[in-house]
Amino acid sequence: MLRIMKKNLTIKEVKMLPRDSNFSTIGITAKLVRRKDKNGNSFWDMTLSDSSGELDGKVWQNSSWWILQNSERLPVNPETTNLKFEGATVGVQGRVGEFRDQVQFNFSEIYYLDQEKYPPQVYAKHSLNPLENLEAGFKNMINLIEEPLRTFVNTIFFKRGLWDDYKYWPAAVSLHHAYTGGLLEHSLSVAITAYEIAKHYNEFQIPVDLNIVIAGALLHDIGKLDTYSLAPVPLVTIEGNVIDHIVLGHHRFMTLAESEGLDKKSTLGIAHIIVSHHGRREYGSPVLPATPEAMIVSAADDLDFKLNYWLAQIDALSPQSDITDYLPFIERRLWRGNV
C-alpha cells in the first residue's frame, strides 16, 4: 500500500533519479490518455504535476489502480470508473526505466486519494512571484497609460470582473507559464519589456505609441481566459482546441471595446497587436506585425516565452548535465550557461 507519509519525492526529485530506481510521489493528474499497443492492449500516457514540475509516465496493462477510502485500498478499473482522474490528486509508485536510450518513467501503482485530505490546490504549480507584487506591477503599468485609454483598461479589468479570473489564470498547459498566475506574470513581463524597448526607440527618433504598446501587451493574451481552464492544473477548453486564443482574444477585446466606446484608432492598434503577436503565420498569427507597436510587443512576447521555457528546461536537467536534448519546438538545444 502507498505510504503517504514515508518519503514521497517531489516530481523534480523523481526526475533526478538514476535508471532502475523505484519512487513514490503525489501530484495532480494533468493528463491521462488511453492508448492501444500493437497487440490491442490498453495502456495510458499519464502526466503528473506538482509545484516542482511535471512528469510524463506510462501506465501499462499490468499496473494496479486503487482508490483509498478510510485507510483501505479498493481496486478500481480506469476504463469503467466514474472517478475523474484528470485534475485529481493521486499517489503513484513506479520505476525509472529506459526506452530507445531515453529515460522512461513507468507507473505501476496509481492511487486515487481523498481529495479533501490531499486537495489538488496544494500540489498545483503557481508563479513564484507573489500575487500582490504582480498585481501592484500590473496597476503601475496601467497608470503609465494616458487617458482615455487608461480608464478603458482599468474598467475592463477591475470593473467588468476580468481580474477575478485573470490574476489566477495559466498562460498555457505546457511550454511556458503553465501554472496558476502564469497569464498575469507573462503579460506583465511582456508589458514591462515592451515599454522599455518602445522608450528606447522613441529616443532614437522612431515614433512608437507607448499607450498602445502597454495596453496591447497587457491585453495580447486575453483570449487565454477562454482557451484554458484551471482545474487546478491548466487544461485546454473545447473553444481553445477548435478556435485558439488569438481569435478568441480578438473577439473578446472587440466586444469590450465596443461596449466601452473605445475610439477607433486605439481599438485598431490594440486589435492588430492581439492578432499579430505570435509574429509568424505558422505560429498562429493570421497577420504579421505591421506597426512599431505590434513588432515590439511580438518581440517581447517571444523573448518572455523563450526565457521561461529555458528556465523550465534547465531546472529539469540533472546537476551533471549542462545541455538539454534537442528540443524540436524551438529547434535547438538549450545550454545552462553560467548559471
BAPAMI-161760 format. One record per residue (C-alpha): residue in three letters; residue number from 1; z, x, y. Coordinates in nm, 2 decimals. Layout:
BEGIN
 res   n      z      x      y
 ALA NUM      Z      X      Y
...
This chain:
BEGIN
 res   n      z      x      y
 MET   1   0.00   0.00   0.00
 LEU   2  -0.07   0.11   0.36
 ARG   3   0.23   0.29   0.50
 ILE   4   0.21   0.17   0.86
 MET   5   0.50   0.38   0.98
 LYS   6   0.40   0.70   0.79
 LYS   7   0.16   0.95   0.95
 ASN   8  -0.12   0.72   1.07
 LEU   9  -0.36   0.95   1.25
 THR  10  -0.54   0.87   1.57
 ILE  11  -0.92   0.84   1.54
 LYS  12  -0.95   1.17   1.73
 GLU  13  -0.73   1.34   1.48
 VAL  14  -0.92   1.19   1.18
 LYS  15  -1.25   1.33   1.32
 MET  16  -1.09   1.68   1.33
 LEU  17  -1.01   1.67   0.96
 PRO  18  -1.19   1.91   0.72
 ARG  19  -1.41   1.77   0.44
 ASP  20  -1.22   1.63   0.14
 SER  21  -0.92   1.53   0.35
 ASN  22  -0.75   1.19   0.30
 PHE  23  -0.65   0.99   0.60
 SER  24  -0.48   0.68   0.72
 THR  25  -0.54   0.52   1.06
 ILE  26  -0.51   0.20   1.26
 GLY  27  -0.76   0.07   1.50
 ILE  28  -0.98  -0.22   1.61
 THR  29  -1.29  -0.32   1.42
 ALA  30  -1.55  -0.26   1.68
 LYS  31  -1.84  -0.32   1.44
 LEU  32  -1.88  -0.45   1.08
 VAL  33  -2.23  -0.49   0.94
 ARG  34  -2.30  -0.57   0.58
 ARG  35  -2.59  -0.39   0.42
 LYS  36  -2.76  -0.35   0.08
 ASP  37  -2.82  -0.03  -0.12
 LYS  38  -3.13   0.03  -0.33
 ASN  39  -2.97  -0.15  -0.62
 GLY  40  -2.89  -0.46  -0.42
 ASN  41  -2.51  -0.39  -0.40
 SER  42  -2.33  -0.47  -0.07
 PHE  43  -2.17  -0.20   0.15
 TRP  44  -2.06  -0.21   0.51
 ASP  45  -2.11   0.01   0.82
 MET  46  -1.78  -0.01   1.00
 THR  47  -1.68   0.13   1.33
 LEU  48  -1.31   0.17   1.42
 SER  49  -1.19   0.21   1.78
 ASP  50  -0.86   0.31   1.93
 SER  51  -0.75   0.46   2.26
 SER  52  -0.87   0.81   2.14
 GLY  53  -1.22   0.72   2.04
 GLU  54  -1.45   0.56   1.78
 LEU  55  -1.50   0.64   1.41
 ASP  56  -1.81   0.53   1.21
 GLY  57  -1.75   0.49   0.84
 LYS  58  -1.89   0.35   0.52
 VAL  59  -1.71   0.08   0.31
 TRP  60  -1.86   0.09  -0.04
 GLN  61  -1.87  -0.18  -0.31
 ASN  62  -1.57  -0.03  -0.49
 SER  63  -1.35  -0.04  -0.18
 SER  64  -1.05  -0.27  -0.16
 TRP  65  -0.99  -0.53   0.11
 TRP  66  -0.65  -0.68   0.18
 ILE  67  -0.46  -0.90   0.42
 LEU  68  -0.10  -0.81   0.49
 GLN  69   0.14  -1.10   0.50
 ASN  70   0.52  -1.08   0.51
 SER  71   0.52  -0.72   0.37
 GLU  72   0.29  -0.83   0.09
 ARG  73  -0.07  -0.75   0.04
 LEU  74  -0.32  -1.01  -0.08
 PRO  75  -0.67  -0.94  -0.18
 VAL  76  -0.95  -1.07   0.04
 ASN  77  -1.33  -1.09  -0.01
 PRO  78  -1.50  -0.98   0.31
 GLU  79  -1.81  -1.18   0.22
 THR  80  -1.63  -1.52   0.19
 THR  81  -1.32  -1.49   0.40
 ASN  82  -1.28  -1.69   0.72
 LEU  83  -1.09  -1.40   0.87
 LYS  84  -1.28  -1.24   1.17
 PHE  85  -1.25  -0.87   1.12
 GLU  86  -1.45  -0.77   1.43
 GLY  87  -1.21  -0.74   1.73
 ALA  88  -0.91  -0.74   1.50
 THR  89  -0.66  -0.47   1.43
 VAL  90  -0.70  -0.32   1.08
 GLY  91  -0.54  -0.04   0.88
 VAL  92  -0.77   0.20   0.70
 GLN  93  -0.73   0.46   0.43
 GLY  94  -1.02   0.68   0.35
 ARG  95  -1.15   1.03   0.28
 VAL  96  -1.37   1.27   0.47
 GLY  97  -1.69   1.32   0.27
 GLU  98  -2.04   1.47   0.31
 PHE  99  -2.39   1.32   0.30
 ARG 100  -2.70   1.53   0.36
 ASP 101  -2.49   1.82   0.50
 GLN 102  -2.33   1.59   0.76
 VAL 103  -1.97   1.46   0.77
 GLN 104  -1.93   1.11   0.64
 PHE 105  -1.61   0.90   0.66
 ASN 106  -1.56   0.67   0.36
 PHE 107  -1.31   0.39   0.39
 SER 108  -1.16   0.30   0.06
 GLU 109  -0.88   0.06   0.16
 ILE 110  -0.90  -0.19   0.45
 TYR 111  -0.60  -0.39   0.56
 TYR 112  -0.62  -0.69   0.79
 LEU 113  -0.29  -0.65   0.98
 ASP 114  -0.06  -0.90   1.15
 GLN 115  -0.23  -0.94   1.49
 GLU 116   0.09  -1.03   1.67
 LYS 117   0.27  -0.72   1.53
 TYR 118  -0.03  -0.50   1.59
 PRO 119  -0.20  -0.66   1.89
 PRO 120  -0.56  -0.53   1.94
 GLN 121  -0.49  -0.47   2.31
 VAL 122  -0.25  -0.19   2.23
 TYR 123  -0.53   0.00   2.05
 ALA 124  -0.81  -0.07   2.29
 LYS 125  -0.96   0.23   2.48
 HIS 126  -0.93   0.20   2.85
 SER 127  -1.01   0.40   3.16
 LEU 128  -0.78   0.70   3.21
 ASN 129  -0.78   0.63   3.58
 PRO 130  -0.51   0.38   3.68
 LEU 131  -0.64   0.04   3.78
 GLU 132  -0.45   0.05   4.11
 ASN 133  -0.63   0.37   4.21
 LEU 134  -0.97   0.23   4.11
 GLU 135  -0.91  -0.09   4.30
 ALA 136  -0.80   0.10   4.61
 GLY 137  -1.11   0.32   4.59
 PHE 138  -1.33   0.02   4.54
 LYS 139  -1.19  -0.15   4.85
 ASN 140  -1.22   0.17   5.05
 MET 141  -1.59   0.18   4.97
 ILE 142  -1.64  -0.18   5.08
 ASN 143  -1.46  -0.10   5.41
 LEU 144  -1.73   0.16   5.48
 ILE 145  -1.99  -0.11   5.49
 GLU 146  -2.08  -0.26   5.83
 GLU 147  -2.07  -0.63   5.90
 PRO 148  -2.21  -0.88   5.80
 LEU 149  -2.28  -0.72   5.46
 ARG 150  -1.91  -0.61   5.42
 THR 151  -1.80  -0.98   5.44
 PHE 152  -2.06  -1.07   5.18
 VAL 153  -1.94  -0.80   4.93
 ASN 154  -1.58  -0.89   4.99
 THR 155  -1.64  -1.26   4.95
 ILE 156  -1.83  -1.24   4.61
 PHE 157  -1.57  -1.01   4.46
 PHE 158  -1.24  -1.13   4.59
 LYS 159  -1.31  -1.50   4.70
 ARG 160  -1.56  -1.61   4.44
 GLY 161  -1.34  -1.48   4.15
 LEU 162  -1.57  -1.20   4.03
 TRP 163  -1.29  -0.94   4.05
 ASP 164  -1.08  -1.11   3.78
 ASP 165  -1.32  -1.00   3.51
 TYR 166  -1.50  -0.71   3.69
 LYS 167  -1.19  -0.49   3.71
 TYR 168  -1.14  -0.50   3.33
 TRP 169  -1.50  -0.51   3.20
 PRO 170  -1.67  -0.24   3.00
 ALA 171  -1.99  -0.08   3.12
 ALA 172  -2.13  -0.05   2.76
 VAL 173  -2.04  -0.08   2.40
 SER 174  -2.12   0.28   2.33
 LEU 175  -2.26   0.60   2.50
 HIS 176  -2.07   0.57   2.84
 HIS 177  -1.77   0.39   2.99
 ALA 178  -1.75   0.17   2.68
 TYR 179  -1.39   0.07   2.74
 THR 180  -1.16  -0.16   2.94
 GLY 181  -1.21  -0.08   3.31
 GLY 182  -1.53   0.11   3.24
 LEU 183  -1.75  -0.10   3.46
 LEU 184  -1.52  -0.06   3.76
 GLU 185  -1.48   0.31   3.70
 HIS 186  -1.85   0.37   3.66
 SER 187  -1.96   0.16   3.96
 LEU 188  -1.70   0.32   4.19
 SER 189  -1.81   0.67   4.08
 VAL 190  -2.17   0.58   4.14
 ALA 191  -2.09   0.44   4.48
 ILE 192  -1.89   0.75   4.59
 THR 193  -2.16   0.99   4.47
 ALA 194  -2.45   0.79   4.62
 TYR 195  -2.27   0.76   4.95
 GLU 196  -2.22   1.14   4.98
 ILE 197  -2.58   1.20   4.88
 ALA 198  -2.70   0.95   5.14
 LYS 199  -2.49   1.10   5.42
 HIS 200  -2.64   1.44   5.33
 TYR 201  -3.00   1.32   5.36
 ASN 202  -2.92   1.14   5.68
 GLU 203  -2.81   1.47   5.82
 PHE 204  -3.14   1.62   5.71
 GLN 205  -3.34   1.36   5.90
 ILE 206  -3.43   1.13   5.61
 PRO 207  -3.33   0.78   5.71
 VAL 208  -3.11   0.62   5.45
 ASP 209  -2.92   0.28   5.50
 LEU 210  -2.56   0.37   5.40
 ASN 211  -2.47   0.00   5.39
 ILE 212  -2.74  -0.08   5.13
 VAL 213  -2.65   0.23   4.93
 ILE 214  -2.28   0.14   4.90
 ALA 215  -2.34  -0.23   4.83
 GLY 216  -2.62  -0.16   4.59
 ALA 217  -2.41   0.09   4.40
 LEU 218  -2.11  -0.14   4.37
 LEU 219  -2.34  -0.42   4.25
 HIS 220  -2.60  -0.24   4.05
 ASP 221  -2.44  -0.33   3.71
 ILE 222  -2.32  -0.67   3.80
 GLY 223  -2.53  -0.81   3.51
 LYS 224  -2.30  -0.65   3.26
 LEU 225  -2.05  -0.93   3.32
 ASP 226  -2.29  -1.14   3.13
 THR 227  -2.42  -0.87   2.89
 TYR 228  -2.08  -0.78   2.74
 SER 229  -1.76  -0.94   2.63
 LEU 230  -1.42  -0.79   2.58
 ALA 231  -1.25  -0.89   2.26
 PRO 232  -1.07  -0.64   2.33
 VAL 233  -1.34  -0.39   2.22
 PRO 234  -1.67  -0.42   2.41
 LEU 235  -1.92  -0.65   2.23
 VAL 236  -2.27  -0.75   2.33
 THR 237  -2.33  -1.12   2.41
 ILE 238  -2.63  -1.31   2.29
 GLU 239  -2.76  -1.30   2.65
 GLY 240  -2.71  -0.93   2.66
 ASN 241  -2.91  -0.88   2.34
 VAL 242  -3.21  -1.10   2.44
 ILE 243  -3.22  -1.06   2.82
 ASP 244  -3.02  -0.75   2.91
 HIS 245  -2.81  -0.66   3.21
 ILE 246  -3.08  -0.58   3.47
 VAL 247  -3.24  -0.92   3.45
 LEU 248  -2.91  -1.09   3.42
 GLY 249  -2.78  -0.89   3.72
 HIS 250  -3.08  -0.97   3.94
 HIS 251  -3.03  -1.34   3.86
 ARG 252  -2.66  -1.34   3.93
 PHE 253  -2.70  -1.14   4.26
 MET 254  -2.98  -1.36   4.39
 THR 255  -2.77  -1.67   4.32
 LEU 256  -2.48  -1.53   4.51
 ALA 257  -2.70  -1.40   4.80
 GLU 258  -2.85  -1.75   4.84
 SER 259  -2.52  -1.93   4.82
 GLU 260  -2.36  -1.70   5.08
 GLY 261  -2.66  -1.69   5.31
 LEU 262  -2.72  -1.31   5.29
 ASP 263  -3.00  -1.21   5.51
 LYS 264  -3.34  -1.15   5.35
 LYS 265  -3.36  -0.77   5.43
 SER 266  -3.03  -0.69   5.27
 THR 267  -3.10  -0.92   4.98
 LEU 268  -3.43  -0.75   4.90
 GLY 269  -3.29  -0.40   4.94
 ILE 270  -2.99  -0.46   4.70
 ALA 271  -3.21  -0.66   4.46
 HIS 272  -3.45  -0.37   4.44
 ILE 273  -3.17  -0.13   4.36
 ILE 274  -3.05  -0.36   4.08
 VAL 275  -3.39  -0.39   3.91
 SER 276  -3.48  -0.02   3.95
 HIS 277  -3.16   0.17   3.89
 HIS 278  -3.25   0.29   3.54
 GLY 279  -3.52   0.49   3.71
 ARG 280  -3.79   0.45   3.44
 ARG 281  -3.97   0.16   3.28
 GLU 282  -3.90   0.29   2.93
 TYR 283  -3.53   0.28   3.02
 GLY 284  -3.54  -0.09   3.10
 SER 285  -3.62  -0.10   3.47
 PRO 286  -3.92  -0.33   3.54
 VAL 287  -4.00  -0.13   3.86
 LEU 288  -3.93   0.22   3.97
 PRO 289  -3.71   0.31   4.27
 ALA 290  -3.93   0.29   4.57
 THR 291  -3.68   0.33   4.86
 PRO 292  -3.45   0.62   4.95
 GLU 293  -3.15   0.39   4.88
 ALA 294  -3.28   0.30   4.53
 MET 295  -3.37   0.66   4.45
 ILE 296  -3.02   0.77   4.54
 VAL 297  -2.83   0.50   4.35
 SER 298  -3.06   0.56   4.05
 ALA 299  -2.99   0.94   4.06
 ALA 300  -2.61   0.88   4.10
 ASP 301  -2.61   0.63   3.81
 ASP 302  -2.80   0.87   3.58
 LEU 303  -2.56   1.16   3.66
 ASP 304  -2.25   0.95   3.61
 PHE 305  -2.38   0.83   3.27
 LYS 306  -2.47   1.18   3.15
 LEU 307  -2.13   1.33   3.26
 ASN 308  -1.93   1.05   3.10
 TYR 309  -2.14   1.09   2.78
 TRP 310  -2.09   1.47   2.79
 LEU 311  -1.72   1.42   2.82
 ALA 312  -1.70   1.19   2.52
 GLN 313  -1.92   1.41   2.30
 ILE 314  -1.73   1.73   2.39
 ASP 315  -1.40   1.56   2.34
 ALA 316  -1.51   1.47   1.99
 LEU 317  -1.60   1.83   1.90
 SER 318  -1.37   2.03   1.67
 PRO 319  -1.19   2.31   1.85
 GLN 320  -1.41   2.56   1.66
 SER 321  -1.74   2.42   1.80
 ASP 322  -1.89   2.47   2.14
 ILE 323  -2.22   2.28   2.10
 THR 324  -2.29   1.93   1.97
 ASP 325  -2.55   1.84   1.72
 TYR 326  -2.89   1.73   1.87
 LEU 327  -2.85   1.40   2.05
 PRO 328  -3.18   1.21   2.04
 PHE 329  -3.07   0.97   2.31
 ILE 330  -3.06   1.23   2.58
 GLU 331  -3.30   1.48   2.40
 ARG 332  -3.07   1.78   2.39
 ARG 333  -2.75   1.94   2.25
 LEU 334  -2.45   1.95   2.48
 TRP 335  -2.25   2.26   2.55
 ARG 336  -1.88   2.28   2.61
 GLY 337  -1.94   2.54   2.88
 ASN 338  -1.64   2.70   3.04
 VAL 339  -1.40   2.40   2.97
